[in-house]
Amino acid sequence: MAGTAKRTKELAEVIASYLPIAKYHGINPRIRVDYPFVEINDFKFNVETFEFEGTEDEETDDLRDYIRKWGIRIYTEQPFKSHFSFY
């Protein structure tokens, strides 16, 4: 599989694996993937350059936190915050 096609497939798999976790957290973010861009609600980022724009919220933070384990690290001025409690 060619480079971009392989990365597109892998990104789709990462996002698909996140959806059940989002549901478990009780959130239903709008996510659209158009490689190399991912849009979640009103926030958009590039998985190759790590550039981003838009409005962050707890749902965008949840996805950003999840994708870090695949090396996709989108660091913004806003620290990660979560309203999900594990206590």
Rosetta silent file (secondary structure, phi, psi, omega in degrees, C-alpha in Angstrom):
SEQUENCE: MAGTAKRTKELAEVIASYLPIAKYHGINPRIRVDYPFVEINDFKFNVETFEFEGTEDEETDDLRDYIRKWGIRIYTEQPFKSHFSFY
SCORE:     score description
SCORE:     0.000 S_00000001
   1 L     0.000  133.987 -178.740    0.000    0.000    0.000 S_00000001
   2 L   -64.208  159.266 -174.662    1.398    3.403   -0.943 S_00000001
   3 H   -51.577  -57.952 -177.072    2.495    5.822    1.793 S_00000001
   4 H   -66.246  -40.344  179.253   -0.425    8.238    1.851 S_00000001
   5 H   -62.452  -40.452  179.129   -3.013    5.507    1.311 S_00000001
   6 H   -65.351  -45.541 -179.766   -1.530    3.513    4.190 S_00000001
   7 H   -65.499  -36.786  177.278   -1.489    6.532    6.512 S_00000001
   8 H   -61.410  -45.374  179.394   -5.075    7.401    5.512 S_00000001
   9 H   -63.912  -44.141 -179.752   -6.199    3.869    6.403 S_00000001
  10 H   -63.207  -41.832  178.787   -4.298    3.912    9.701 S_00000001
  11 H   -63.363  -42.326  178.046   -5.783    7.273   10.687 S_00000001
  12 H   -60.887  -38.347  178.496   -9.287    6.001    9.906 S_00000001
  13 H   -66.792  -40.400  178.148   -8.602    2.966   12.132 S_00000001
  14 H   -61.869  -47.297 -179.577   -7.408    5.172   15.002 S_00000001
  15 H   -64.176  -42.035  179.020  -10.527    7.335   14.787 S_00000001
  16 H   -62.030  -36.898  179.311  -12.777    4.264   14.521 S_00000001
  17 H   -71.819  -21.604  178.733  -11.166    2.798   17.652 S_00000001
  18 H   -78.053  -32.216 -172.640  -11.846    6.062   19.492 S_00000001
  19 H   -56.013  -43.197  176.736  -15.601    6.181   18.803 S_00000001
  20 H   -64.142  -31.350  178.297  -16.597    3.483   21.354 S_00000001
  21 H   -69.197  -42.370  176.729  -14.511    5.297   23.978 S_00000001
  22 H   -59.432  -43.709  179.122  -16.259    8.579   23.201 S_00000001
  23 H   -61.654  -42.464  177.924  -19.592    6.814   23.568 S_00000001
  24 H   -60.081  -37.651  178.757  -18.470    5.356   26.902 S_00000001
  25 L   -76.462   -3.927  178.361  -17.556    8.878   28.034 S_00000001
  26 L    78.421   25.304  178.918  -21.067    9.992   27.080 S_00000001
  27 L  -120.581  156.296 -179.085  -19.969   12.274   24.262 S_00000001
  28 L  -137.364   69.827 -177.292  -20.840   12.306   20.590 S_00000001
  29 L   -69.040  150.354  172.326  -18.325   14.555   18.823 S_00000001
  30 L   -84.405  116.379 -178.364  -18.665   15.372   15.136 S_00000001
  31 E  -122.810  131.124  176.560  -15.520   13.950   13.542 S_00000001
  32 E  -131.640  132.904  179.941  -14.561   14.241    9.881 S_00000001
  33 E  -115.705  126.581  173.845  -11.331   12.900    8.412 S_00000001
  34 E  -139.185   83.237 -169.558   -9.861   14.189    5.156 S_00000001
  35 L   -43.651  131.165    8.562   -6.234   13.082    5.397 S_00000001
  36 L   -93.291   14.348 -176.614   -4.100   14.708    6.712 S_00000001
  37 E   -97.452  143.441  171.778   -6.819   16.777    8.394 S_00000001
  38 E  -126.088  128.677  175.356   -9.102   15.755   11.225 S_00000001
  39 E  -112.162  128.190  174.455  -12.021   17.964   12.218 S_00000001
  40 E  -129.584  117.036 -174.438  -13.699   17.452   15.554 S_00000001
  41 L    53.954 -118.695 -178.649  -16.536   19.836   16.324 S_00000001
  42 L  -106.618   27.187 -177.947  -15.067   23.304   15.633 S_00000001
  43 E  -124.288  134.927 -177.804  -11.408   22.244   15.905 S_00000001
  44 E  -130.839  136.015  176.528   -9.231   21.125   12.974 S_00000001
  45 E  -139.909  157.829 -179.168   -5.710   19.696   13.020 S_00000001
  46 E  -106.617  121.285 -176.322   -3.172   18.301   10.585 S_00000001
  47 L   -76.779   -9.990  177.091   -1.685   14.940   11.625 S_00000001
  48 L   -93.882  -41.822 -176.643    1.457   15.505    9.550 S_00000001
  49 L  -100.567  -14.201 -177.563    2.387   19.056   10.572 S_00000001
  50 L    65.310   16.601  174.241    0.534   19.129   13.931 S_00000001
  51 L   -76.678  152.542 -177.136   -0.846   22.566   13.044 S_00000001
  52 E  -148.070  162.770  174.937   -4.305   23.336   14.362 S_00000001
  53 E  -157.184  158.480  175.214   -7.035   25.949   14.350 S_00000001
  54 E   112.163 -167.000 -175.087  -10.448   26.441   15.838 S_00000001
  55 L  -102.748  126.085  178.323  -12.183   26.209   19.165 S_00000001
  56 L   -89.635  152.059  174.097  -11.152   23.629   21.729 S_00000001
  57 L  -151.164 -174.870 -177.780  -13.509   22.004   24.184 S_00000001
  58 H   -64.711  -30.764  178.528  -13.636   18.948   26.428 S_00000001
  59 H   -71.251  -40.449  177.915  -14.527   16.700   23.478 S_00000001
  60 H   -66.621  -38.417  177.638  -11.558   17.878   21.404 S_00000001
  61 H   -62.733  -38.989  179.875   -9.311   17.386   24.432 S_00000001
  62 H   -61.124  -45.227  178.108  -10.625   13.849   24.865 S_00000001
  63 H   -67.122  -45.232  179.342   -9.687   12.947   21.285 S_00000001
  64 H   -57.244  -41.157  178.663   -6.303   14.737   21.490 S_00000001
  65 H   -64.904  -42.467 -178.661   -5.519   12.792   24.652 S_00000001
  66 H   -63.883  -43.854 -173.637   -6.554    9.492   23.031 S_00000001
  67 H   -76.763   -8.364  178.542   -4.488    9.880   19.848 S_00000001
  68 H   -60.107  -31.719 -177.627   -1.270   10.654   21.747 S_00000001
  69 H   -68.798  -12.580  174.175   -0.587    6.934   22.136 S_00000001
  70 H  -100.723   12.133  177.509   -0.169    6.733   18.346 S_00000001
  71 L    82.460    9.278  177.343    2.348    9.564   18.359 S_00000001
  72 L   -95.351   97.561 -174.585   -0.111   12.203   17.190 S_00000001
  73 L  -110.998  106.287  178.902    0.626   14.943   19.670 S_00000001
  74 L  -104.716  101.421 -179.362   -1.338   18.128   19.199 S_00000001
  75 L   -98.459  125.708  178.904   -0.167   20.560   21.866 S_00000001
  76 L  -118.517  179.029  177.502   -2.139   23.747   22.239 S_00000001
  77 L   -68.087  -24.093 -177.557   -2.056   26.588   24.747 S_00000001
  78 L   -86.296  124.879  175.946   -4.915   24.903   26.590 S_00000001
  79 L   -68.898  158.025  176.915   -3.887   22.101   28.957 S_00000001
  80 L   -60.890  135.972  173.104   -5.836   18.868   28.762 S_00000001
  81 L  -139.349  150.564 -177.923   -8.969   19.008   30.832 S_00000001
  82 L  -141.558  142.444  174.673  -11.656   16.466   31.289 S_00000001
  83 L  -100.282    7.164 -178.603  -15.049   16.466   32.893 S_00000001
  84 L   -88.165  126.796 -176.565  -15.005   12.674   33.058 S_00000001
  85 L  -106.316  138.882  178.326  -14.584   11.362   36.586 S_00000001
  86 L  -112.587   15.088  179.804  -13.069    8.025   37.495 S_00000001
  87 L   -92.260    0.000    0.000  -13.785    8.304   41.237 S_00000001
